């Protein structure tokens, strides 16, 4: 009986730690619709297996044209681009001793990286590489500015600077004020873009090998311990420098749907800035 109780407690704990939403969110009511304001996009980024792409230039053009119907769709409807899961080669198991926590274990190759996380002990910052399975690269549309997957964000060859402002109205009139600031580009990761919960009871969580922007991703963070995990919204305004040299201002206003579903993102934007 004691062992059964321990398994029950572990199961309850795992349902609480799942990176942004609960294990049973898909069974119950879907999030209510949120109507975006001017300069906002609403993205249901609750999926563990999909990326969603935002094209700021298209949003700007639709706004200039005054096409309210198409603009609303562009603010609220985002095609899901699935994370590749099908193996394209043989699995590679745990590396030689001393290389267990290497962030370049497989030479930054696209694929599924399995890590063990100490979710019931020291926390997810204590983790160890287990094995790697190569896959195809992540698909993307022809034109995009940034993309979101739950609490992860990446840019299309851009770089990001975090300001101290907490409102878009506080921004200087021109992005010239940020020209000499230190912008951070996307960086490779193999254990942050979690894409399955199936083995989480055992501490094993697969992640997509891909470059993300850790500065912009910091607008939504999760900490374990404690259990259940704590979530933190960083409401600072971020400046995105796109690869064409133009600038945008971005701010995560909310990550909750009206029914409490997490990773349902309300993002403020200003483009061009």
Phi, psi and omega in degrees: 000321180298318180295321178298318180296320179297319178296323179295317179296319179297319180296318178296319180298317181295323178297334179278330186274346185309120202328318180224325178233168187284162180299332189253015181303323184288343182278326186264193186301140174286157180300143175291158179287138173248128181274121182287145173276175175299134180076032178224151167234147179242119184235121171279091184257032184283344182295139176280342192242012185226148169255149178233134189249139180245128177252098184295326180295319178296318177301318180296316181295319178295324178294318178296323180285344181073022180275086187296322182294313180290326178296317179299318178297318180292335179277340190232343184246117184230127179290137178276129175250109188292145172288128180298131180242336185288129182293139176247006181192187182281149176291141177246123184271185186315131182289178180295154180307139181096348181246009188303323185253021178295132178274003175235037185309317183242027177067034178059043179272143176294141180163187178258122181252116178268126177236149169265130180244138181277063187292336181253014180229249184288341179115175187289346176289344173264103184215158184221136177294138179246301178200167185226139175232118181292146177221178173292165176287161178293129177284153180207155175289170181294321184236123176199157182253313175210163181224151181233144171221103183053248180258018178252146178223141173224162182241164179266072181075020182262189177211156190228144173234134178266123178271177174262359181285145179243011177212142178296334181288344180276350184297145171302158184300327184232149176291352177305333181296343184250005186304323185260010179281163180274109178265143183249128178277172177296148182230147182295141174217148175230009179216023181242334180267078182295135183226018174198153179246001194300325183248020185295331178300332179267359180089001182264125180226121177281147180228153175278133172280114186194160176271133176233164176261106185291331178294309181291326178295341181289357178288348174215116184232155179234141180235131172223125356290170010280177172240129357294162185293158175254144179244140181231128175262124176262107186270017175295152174276134179250143177257122178257120173263113183283165184293342177272003177093353176280165183237153174221153173250135182228145178210130173277111181276325183202150176236014181243138169281165179304332179270006176094358178298131183269160184067028171256096200268131169251113187243125174275142177219152173225115182208136353286156180237000000 
